[in-house]
Amino acid sequence: MILEPIFDKLILPIIDEKISAYRIRQNFENAVELLASKETATFQKGISTIQNLLKGNAFSIQEAIDAVTDSLRNHIGLGAPYDEAFNPAVRSALLFLSSLPKRDINDWPYNVELPNIRIKNMVLHCVNFEHIVMYDSEFIKTDFSRSSFKNCDLGGCQFVNKSSVEWCDFENAKLNVSFLTGKATTFADTLLCGSNLELADIANCRIQVVDGTNMEKVYENHKGAVEFLN
């Protein structure tokens, strides 16, 4: 009789906490397995599961970021075959990442690594890519209108084939040559109207103006760092 209240007040809560933590971990690991799927609905279920777990502060935001970025690099890495039918799943993952806080409790940016990926024939309007590392990536026929690349690493990225960065924010985005490929950040056959490329951190960039956008500020702010293509 004496031990029963002690068990209820001291031991049982600890057991419940352990069981809850175990269930959360199992749910998270199940979600990671879903993210490995090439089926859009299954992948999106994995994203939704992680999203719901985060609402309850079940695990760290960085752990969620790592799980999603790892899966994206596997699905749309430059070395992987690209399946446009999987675009809705990719879009869901990118929107999820963009919705997360950009800084931790110490005011330090979360580590979001998405280098060497390919995005093709997708609409990504008003997406906040701030602080995401995306060097050496290819964006083909992708519409990023009104999105933010503020503080992104876009070294060696290729925006090509009727893409759009109209009204995008490039403040402090790194536009330079990739150490791995030797390619400079390039905007070719890409709409530029309204973008503030003059505020980017440009060391080496190639720009083809196809929509008549005035690049005078870009030229003045980054003399010698920008090559204008015909």
C-alpha positions in Angstrom: 0.0 0.0 0.0 2.8 2.4 0.8 4.7 1.6 -2.4 1.6 2.2 -4.6 1.5 6.0 -4.3 5.3 6.2 -4.8 5.0 4.1 -8.0 2.1 6.2 -9.3 3.8 9.5 -8.6 7.5 8.8 -9.3 8.0 5.7 -11.3 4.9 5.7 -13.6 5.6 9.1 -15.1 9.2 8.1 -16.0 7.9 4.9 -17.7 5.3 6.9 -19.6 7.9 9.4 -20.7 10.2 6.6 -21.9 7.3 4.9 -23.8 6.3 8.2 -25.4 9.9 8.9 -26.5 10.2 5.5 -28.0 6.9 5.9 -30.0 8.1 9.3 -31.3 11.4 7.9 -32.4 9.6 5.0 -34.1 7.3 7.4 -35.9 10.2 9.5 -37.0 12.2 6.5 -38.3 9.0 5.3 -40.2 8.8 8.8 -41.7 12.4 8.6 -42.9 11.6 5.3 -44.6 8.6 6.9 -46.3 10.9 9.7 -47.6 13.0 7.0 -49.5 10.0 6.2 -51.6 9.7 7.2 -55.3 6.0 7.3 -55.0 4.7 10.9 -54.5 1.9 10.0 -52.1 4.2 7.9 -49.9 6.9 10.6 -49.9 4.4 13.3 -49.0 3.1 11.1 -46.1 6.6 11.1 -44.8 6.8 14.9 -45.0 3.4 15.2 -43.2 4.5 12.9 -40.4 7.6 14.9 -39.7 5.6 18.1 -39.8 3.2 16.8 -37.3 5.9 15.5 -35.0 7.6 18.9 -35.1 4.3 20.6 -33.9 4.7 18.7 -30.7 8.4 19.7 -30.3 9.1 15.9 -30.4 12.6 16.3 -31.8 15.0 18.9 -33.1 14.3 21.0 -36.2 17.8 20.3 -37.4 17.1 16.5 -37.3 14.0 17.1 -39.4 15.9 19.2 -41.9 18.7 16.6 -42.2 16.1 13.8 -42.9 14.4 15.8 -45.7 17.5 17.2 -47.3 19.1 13.7 -47.4 16.1 12.3 -49.1 16.0 15.2 -51.7 19.7 14.8 -52.6 19.0 11.1 -53.2 15.9 11.8 -55.4 17.0 14.8 -57.4 20.8 14.8 -57.1 22.6 15.5 -60.4 23.7 11.9 -60.6 20.1 10.6 -60.3 17.7 10.1 -63.2 15.1 12.9 -63.1 11.5 12.0 -63.1 9.2 15.0 -63.5 6.2 12.9 -62.2 7.9 13.2 -58.8 7.9 17.1 -59.0 4.9 17.4 -56.6 6.8 15.5 -53.9 9.9 17.6 -54.4 7.8 20.8 -54.2 6.2 19.6 -51.0 9.6 19.0 -49.4 10.9 22.4 -50.5 7.9 24.2 -49.2 8.2 22.3 -45.9 11.9 23.4 -45.6 11.0 27.0 -46.4 8.3 27.1 -43.7 10.7 26.2 -40.9 12.4 28.8 -38.7 15.6 30.1 -40.2 17.6 30.4 -36.9 17.9 28.3 -33.8 17.5 29.6 -30.2 21.1 30.9 -30.3 20.2 33.0 -33.4 22.4 30.8 -35.6 21.1 29.7 -39.0 20.0 26.1 -39.3 22.2 24.0 -41.6 20.2 23.3 -44.8 22.4 21.5 -47.4 21.0 21.0 -50.9 24.0 21.1 -53.2 24.2 19.3 -56.5 20.5 19.0 -57.1 18.4 19.4 -60.3 15.0 21.0 -60.4 13.2 20.9 -63.7 9.9 22.3 -65.0 8.6 23.5 -61.6 6.8 26.5 -60.2 8.2 27.7 -56.9 6.6 31.2 -56.4 7.3 33.1 -53.1 9.4 30.4 -51.5 11.9 31.4 -48.8 15.2 29.7 -49.6 17.1 32.0 -47.2 20.4 30.5 -45.9 20.0 27.3 -47.9 23.3 25.9 -49.4 22.5 25.1 -53.1 25.9 25.3 -54.8 26.4 23.4 -58.1 22.7 22.9 -58.7 20.8 23.1 -61.9 17.4 24.9 -62.3 15.9 24.2 -65.6 12.6 25.8 -66.8 11.9 26.6 -63.1 9.9 29.7 -62.1 11.1 31.1 -58.8 9.2 34.4 -59.1 9.1 36.5 -55.9 11.2 33.9 -54.0 14.0 34.8 -51.6 17.6 33.6 -52.0 18.9 35.9 -49.3 22.2 34.6 -47.8 22.1 31.5 -50.0 25.2 29.8 -51.4 24.5 29.7 -55.1 28.1 29.1 -56.3 28.2 27.4 -59.7 24.4 27.2 -59.9 22.8 27.3 -63.4 19.5 29.0 -63.9 18.7 28.1 -67.5 16.2 27.2 -70.2 13.3 29.6 -69.7 13.6 29.8 -65.9 12.5 32.9 -64.0 13.9 34.8 -61.0 11.7 37.8 -61.5 11.3 39.9 -58.3 13.6 37.6 -56.4 15.6 38.7 -53.4 19.4 37.9 -53.8 20.7 40.1 -50.9 24.0 38.7 -49.8 23.6 35.5 -51.9 26.9 34.1 -52.9 27.3 34.0 -56.7 30.7 32.7 -57.6 32.7 29.9 -59.2 32.3 26.4 -57.9 35.5 24.9 -56.6 34.3 21.4 -57.7 33.2 22.1 -61.3 34.8 25.4 -62.1 31.5 26.8 -63.3 30.4 30.3 -62.4 26.8 31.0 -61.3 24.9 31.5 -64.5 21.6 33.1 -65.5 20.9 32.1 -69.1 17.6 32.3 -71.0 16.2 33.3 -67.6 13.8 36.2 -66.8 15.4 38.7 -64.4 12.9 41.6 -64.2 12.7 43.1 -60.7 15.4 41.0 -59.1 18.0 42.7 -56.9 21.1 41.0 -58.2 23.1 44.2 -57.4 22.8 43.3 -53.7 24.3 39.8 -54.1 27.8 38.9 -53.0 29.2 38.4 -56.5 32.7 37.1 -57.1 32.0 35.5 -60.5 28.7 35.4 -62.4 27.5 35.1 -66.0 24.3 36.8 -67.0 22.4 36.7 -70.2 19.7 39.5 -70.4 16.8 38.1 -72.4 14.0 40.4 -71.1 15.5 43.8 -71.4 16.1 44.2 -67.6 18.4 47.1 -66.8 21.6 45.6 -65.4 23.4 49.0 -64.8 23.4 48.6 -61.0 24.7 45.1 -61.2 27.5 46.3 -63.5 28.4 49.3 -61.3 28.4 47.3 -58.0 30.3 44.4 -59.3 32.7 45.6 -62.0 35.0 42.8 -63.2 32.9 40.1 -61.5 30.1 39.8 -64.0 30.3 38.5 -67.5 27.3 39.5 -69.7 26.5 36.9 -72.3 25.0 37.5 -75.8 
